[in-house]
Amino acid sequence: MSQNLIRLPEVQRRTGYSKAWIYRLISQNRFPSSVKIGTRSIAFVESEVNEWINQRIAESRGVAA
């Protein structure tokens, strides 16, 4: 299974959330954690972000995920 990494601007685009809100959700363990990819670089596992988005959609539709 291949794992793709996406950077924060793409996560912001997909979720519609600001950087500060994403970091707040991460600190509350309510959003997938980032992966350190360099000394000053982070990324997110695309499949984890997609799963999180799909769970939000299911919750809003009243469907158990």
ZATI-373142 format. One record per atom (N, C-alpha, C): residue number from 0; x, z, y; atom name. Coordinates in Angstrom, 3 decimals, decimal comma. Last residue first. Example, Ala and Ser with C-alpha at 12.3 -4.5 7.8 and 13.67 -1.06 7.14 Angstrom:
// ZATI-373142
   seq          X          Z          Y   atom
     1     12,850      7,080     -2,250      N
     1     13,670      7,140     -1,060     CA
     1     12,900      7,870      0,030      C
     0     13,190      7,800     -5,690      N
     0     12,300      7,800     -4,500     CA
     0     13,200      7,800     -3,300      C
// end
This chain:
// ZATI-373142
   seq          X          Z          Y   atom
    64    -19,952     11,141      5,524      N
    64    -18,785     10,336      5,175     CA
    64    -18,148     10,819      3,899      C
    63    -23,388     10,846      5,964      N
    63    -22,295     11,700      5,480     CA
    63    -21,147     10,828      5,035      C
    62    -24,806      9,609      8,908      N
    62    -24,417      9,300      7,529     CA
    62    -23,280     10,214      7,129      C
    61    -25,545      9,599     11,531      N
    61    -26,182     10,572     10,648     CA
    61    -25,906     10,311      9,180      C
    60    -24,205      8,089     13,266      N
    60    -25,332      7,429     12,619     CA
    60    -26,077      8,379     11,678      C
    59    -22,146      9,731     13,972      N
    59    -23,103      9,372     15,017     CA
    59    -24,350      8,698     14,446      C
    58    -20,726      9,835     11,570      N
    58    -21,353     11,049     12,102     CA
    58    -22,421     10,702     13,146      C
    57    -19,799      7,182     11,416      N
    57    -20,706      7,699     10,387     CA
    57    -21,441      8,941     10,884      C
    56    -18,091      7,149     13,647      N
    56    -19,238      6,241     13,585     CA
    56    -20,261      6,767     12,589      C
    55    -16,200      9,052     12,872      N
    55    -16,991      9,276     14,083     CA
    55    -18,243      8,396     14,074      C
    54    -15,156      7,734     10,602      N
    54    -15,844      9,018     10,441     CA
    54    -16,706      9,324     11,661      C
    53    -13,927      5,534     11,821      N
    53    -15,052      5,315     10,909     CA
    53    -15,838      6,597     10,662      C
    52    -11,870      6,872     13,194      N
    52    -12,894      6,134     13,937     CA
    52    -14,134      5,929     13,064      C
    51    -10,399      7,825     11,006      N
    51    -10,952      8,774     11,981     CA
    51    -12,086      8,109     12,762      C
    50     -9,615      5,400      9,850      N
    50    -10,472      6,314      9,095     CA
    50    -11,143      7,318     10,031      C
    49     -7,952      4,423     11,884      N
    49     -9,160      3,682     11,512     CA
    49    -10,133      4,575     10,746      C
    48     -5,940      6,366     11,794      N
    48     -6,732      6,215     13,018     CA
    48     -8,035      5,483     12,700      C
    47     -4,952      5,877      9,230      N
    47     -5,484      7,199      9,564     CA
    47     -6,366      7,135     10,811      C
    46     -4,046      3,233      9,431      N
    46     -5,140      3,534      8,502     CA
    46     -5,762      4,897      8,787      C
    45     -1,921      3,498     11,318      N
    45     -3,124      2,729     11,636     CA
    45     -4,296      3,090     10,727      C
    44     -0,294      6,275     12,316      N
    44     -0,562      5,480     11,117     CA
    44     -1,922      4,811     11,322      C
    43      1,308      6,051     15,492      N
    43      0,258      6,607     14,648     CA
    43      0,075      5,693     13,450      C
    42      4,414      6,993     17,034      N
    42      3,393      6,019     16,675     CA
    42      2,385      6,738     15,798      C
    41      6,952      7,701     19,477      N
    41      6,001      8,093     18,449     CA
    41      5,069      6,930     18,175      C
    40     10,228      8,214     20,737      N
    40      9,130      7,312     20,405     CA
    40      8,256      7,899     19,315      C
    39     12,732      9,189     21,235      N
    39     11,694      9,404     22,251     CA
    39     10,472      8,538     21,998      C
    38     14,076      8,688     18,866      N
    38     14,382      9,911     19,595     CA
    38     13,331     10,233     20,652      C
    37     11,507      7,462     16,610      N
    37     12,764      7,353     17,334     CA
    37     12,996      8,637     18,109      C
    36      9,147      8,029     15,468      N
    36      9,822      6,812     15,005     CA
    36     11,154      6,578     15,712      C
    35      7,038     10,502     14,348      N
    35      8,203     10,260     15,202     CA
    35      8,961      9,058     14,642      C
    34      3,604     10,102     14,311      N
    34      4,815     10,029     13,506     CA
    34      5,965      9,735     14,453      C
    33      0,757     12,214     15,139      N
    33      1,666     11,091     15,353     CA
    33      2,870     11,215     14,424      C
    32     -2,194     13,201     13,335      N
    32     -0,928     13,470     14,018     CA
    32     -0,099     12,202     14,146      C
    31     -5,640     12,466     13,871      N
    31     -4,410     12,303     13,068     CA
    31     -3,146     12,510     13,909      C
    30     -7,572     15,130     15,249      N
    30     -7,157     13,736     15,319     CA
    30     -5,866     13,610     14,516      C
    29     -7,936     17,800     15,229      N
    29     -9,155     16,996     15,162     CA
    29     -8,863     15,502     15,278      C
    28     -6,129     19,876     15,728      N
    28     -6,227     19,301     14,378     CA
    28     -7,515     18,508     14,173      C
    27     -5,729     20,445     18,321      N
    27     -6,846     21,145     17,684     CA
    27     -7,060     20,678     16,242      C
    26     -3,761     18,672     18,981      N
    26     -3,417     20,096     18,993     CA
    26     -4,490     20,948     18,341      C
    25     -5,256     16,297     18,887      N
    25     -4,184     16,521     17,909     CA
    25     -3,856     18,006     17,831      C
    24     -6,887     16,674     21,141      N
    24     -7,498     16,609     19,812     CA
    24     -6,459     16,844     18,710      C
    23     -4,875     16,552     23,103      N
    23     -5,680     17,767     22,952     CA
    23     -6,329     17,800     21,565      C
    22     -3,983     13,931     22,819      N
    22     -3,064     15,037     22,513     CA
    22     -3,809     16,358     22,352      C
    21     -6,331     12,619     23,651      N
    21     -5,811     12,404     22,298     CA
    21     -4,883     13,548     21,910      C
    20     -6,434     13,484     26,304      N
    20     -7,503     13,873     25,379     CA
    20     -7,058     13,693     23,932      C
    19     -4,116     12,307     27,393      N
    19     -4,268     13,764     27,406     CA
    19     -5,321     14,221     26,390      C
    18     -4,699      9,572     27,100      N
    18     -3,560     10,160     26,411     CA
    18     -3,711     11,675     26,306      C
    17     -8,264      9,032     26,718      N
    17     -7,025      9,097     27,485     CA
    17     -5,927      9,726     26,635      C
    16    -10,157      6,889     24,494      N
    16     -9,730      8,201     24,994     CA
    16     -8,443      8,094     25,803      C
    15    -10,852      4,658     23,165      N
    15    -11,417      4,823     24,503     CA
    15    -11,038      6,145     25,138      C
    14     -9,838      3,934     20,705      N
    14    -10,709      5,111     20,786     CA
    14    -11,439      5,219     22,118      C
    13     -8,360      1,584     21,170      N
    13     -9,318      1,645     20,059     CA
    13    -10,304      2,802     20,196      C
    12     -6,765      2,260     23,371      N
    12     -7,672      1,118     23,449     CA
    12     -8,748      1,217     22,373      C
    11     -5,287      4,400     22,313      N
    11     -6,158      4,612     23,469     CA
    11     -7,186      3,483     23,576      C
    10     -3,876      3,019     20,353      N
    10     -4,792      4,095     19,950     CA
    10     -5,780      4,371     21,086      C
     9     -2,348      1,379     22,019      N
     9     -3,314      0,761     21,103     CA
     9     -4,328      1,795     20,613      C
     8     -0,739      3,285     23,322      N
     8     -1,668      2,449     24,097     CA
     8     -2,730      1,766     23,228      C
     7      0,711      4,447     21,021      N
     7     -0,319      5,177     21,754     CA
     7     -1,239      4,276     22,587      C
     6      1,142      2,034     18,331      N
     6      1,616      2,873     19,426     CA
     6      0,430      3,465     20,188      C
     5      0,907      2,061     14,797      N
     5      0,449      1,558     16,090     CA
     5      0,866      2,553     17,164      C
     4      2,106      0,997     11,650      N
     4      2,149      1,971     12,737     CA
     4      1,663      1,306     14,011      C
     3      0,893      0,468      8,364      N
     3      1,241     -0,056      9,681     CA
     3      1,207      1,075     10,695      C
     2      1,765      0,526      5,100      N
     2      1,345      1,412      6,180     CA
     2      1,821      0,808      7,496      C
     1      0,699     -0,967      2,098      N
     1      1,524     -1,019      3,306     CA
     1      0,913     -0,147      4,398      C
     0      0,850      0,000     -1,188      N
     0      0,000      0,000      0,000     CA
     0      0,888      0,000      1,242      C
// end
